[in-house]
Amino acid sequence: MKNRILVFFSFFLFIFHIPSIYSNPKKITVLGTGYVGLVSGACFADFGNQVICADIDKQKIEQLQSFYIPIYEPMLDEIVIRNAKKGNLSFTSDIDNAIQSSDIIFIAVGTPMNEQTGDADLRALKGAIEFIARNLIEYKVIVIKSTVPPGTCAWVEKFLAEECGIEPEKFSIVSCPEFLREGSAIYDFLNPDRIIIGSHSSEAFNQIYQIHLPLKEKNVPIINTTLGAAELIKYVTNSFLALKISFINEIANFCDAIGVDVKTIAYALGLDKRISPLFLNPGPGFGGSCFPKDVAALIKNAEKNNVDLQTLVAALKANEKQKEKPFEKLKKQFNNNISDKTIAILGLAFKANTDDIRYSPSIRLIELLKEHNVTIKAYDPEAMKNMQKIFPDIYYGTSVDDTIKNSDAIVVMTDWNEFKNLNWNYIKNEMHENSVIIDARNILDGQELKQLGFKYDAIGRAFLNSYKYKRAGCFLYNYAMCL
Ligand SMILES: NC(=O)c1ccc[n+]([C@@H]2O[C@H](COP(=O)([O-])OP(=O)(O)OC[C@H]3O[C@@H](n4cnc5c(N)ncnc54)[C@H](O)[C@@H]3O)[C@@H](O)[C@H]2O)c1
């Protein structure tokens, strides 16, 4: 009898316990398999946990199940496929089952901007919470990784307890905002500047702390705080970075007006240890799925609490104006006669190494060019499929070469490496006469382009076209940068 119990017990353990060489692996479900959910799920699986990535988008899940990665992100395919093959990572659209199968549920659904009000649209989050509510049979830690306004986690706690009638012992809420950047998402997830864990429950904090231990071993600071503070940290981080970008963009415009090189200004500014050199490269305005919506949501959230965040209102306003700069500069080069021209846009993604075009400055440029009946040719190494959904009627090139051929101007809108090392001598011969280059990312050598005979402008570099610069040669400029 004793032996039979032993055999039965071993069989039970064999079936229900997945053996692992990792200490204390957790069962994790991630709801939302976008940029954040897929990257987090893949990395948590790589730490040795058992991860299910669940999404309501059946097509996306089918693609992932057959090892097709629906977004472009360096290293993501390798890490997803390796862990899926190992059995640590699976994909499902059966959300109920995914929730029941795990002890820790991460929510990484989108929280886009409500275009009418500027508030964060929390409908997807509410949908995820409702899924969890009907599957809360045993205790679970619910971790909100989506960026949500301060007070949202408290609302979720109240909603589950009061509207869904779930006993408080059945769940804990944790806020663990994500700071990864698209284009380097895997690197950022594995090398964060800090991890924020907001929770009122020490048990829940410990569980989430433990799954981050591989990062703690790299000396990444882990900050334990309240739910509201964790939520706010994410918003103030993005808002500060957006402020910094709008600031340097406005300074670049001023540099254009007085004939000073913004690169020298930004370089000197960044050497000040209190400021840091990052996020001081002027450009065509910030876009992407985070900065525009997070700044707007913070402004709205503060307004509801009778606080006026004037600096952020100004940063958004400056950004909208900045998105029109490439077009304004282009128009100026053609003395306002732009309608019969063919313009090649290099770069559609809101930044390099991603296929994301959400709020991309290229969208505004295309809108303005279309209003002026310009022939538009566009190229991006990864983002053309996404842009085609918004503008199906413009020409998408198969390569840089194909795109620039017979064009009057090139506007560089994204800082892809591919655009940094082009053969401009060759390009000059492929374009129409008096061709124009607008470098909206300041990644090209303006001096070289001008020597080749291009008409050239960038952001905050109008000094290259000034009479004084032509007279003094590049002496002063080189002096400033090289000392
Ligand atoms: N993208 C970034 O760079 C980034 C960085 C840090 C934080 N964030 C934040 O992370 C969150 C997610 O952003 P993202 O860019 O990954 O979004 P995304 O739009 O790429 O992906 C969201 C996914 O959630 C799915 N979804 C919606 N409702 C669902 C539900 N009820 N259950 C399961 N899945 C559901 C959608 O189908 C979609 O696949 C947002 O709050 C965003 O602000 C994003």
The ligand as a Gaussian input file, in Angstrom:
#p B3LYP/6-31G(d) Opt

LIG

0 1
 N        6.224000      50.063000     -27.169000
 C        7.093000      50.554000     -26.298000
 O        8.214000      50.950000     -26.636000
 C        6.740000      50.615000     -24.840000
 C        7.757000      50.815000     -23.893000
 C        7.420000      50.865000     -22.548000
 C        6.092000      50.759000     -22.164000
 N        5.123000      50.599000     -23.111000
 C        3.737000      50.447000     -22.664000
 O        3.419000      49.062000     -22.684000
 C        2.050000      48.859000     -23.060000
 C        1.986000      47.958000     -24.286000
 O        2.598000      48.632000     -25.358000
 P        2.955000      47.889000     -26.736000
 O        3.680000      48.873000     -27.574000
 O        3.566000      46.568000     -26.419000
 O        1.470000      47.645000     -27.307000
 P        1.041000      46.856000     -28.630000
 O       -0.077000      47.631000     -29.197000
 O        2.230000      46.549000     -29.458000
 O        0.491000      45.456000     -28.063000
 C       -0.631000      45.347000     -27.246000
 C       -1.232000      43.969000     -27.450000
 O       -2.253000      43.773000     -26.475000
 C       -3.264000      42.954000     -27.082000
 N       -4.486000      43.015000     -26.279000
 C       -5.402000      43.992000     -26.201000
 N       -6.359000      43.659000     -25.322000
 C       -6.040000      42.444000     -24.809000
 C       -6.624000      41.580000     -23.845000
 N       -7.741000      41.899000     -23.196000
 N       -6.008000      40.411000     -23.577000
 C       -4.880000      40.066000     -24.220000
 N       -4.285000      40.840000     -25.140000
 C       -4.848000      42.027000     -25.432000
 C       -3.362000      43.519000     -28.477000
 O       -3.998000      42.608000     -29.363000
 C       -1.882000      43.764000     -28.809000
 O       -1.308000      42.637000     -29.442000
 C        1.483000      50.265000     -23.284000
 O        0.872000      50.705000     -22.100000
 C        2.710000      51.104000     -23.578000
 O        2.537000      52.451000     -23.237000
 C        5.420000      50.501000     -24.444000

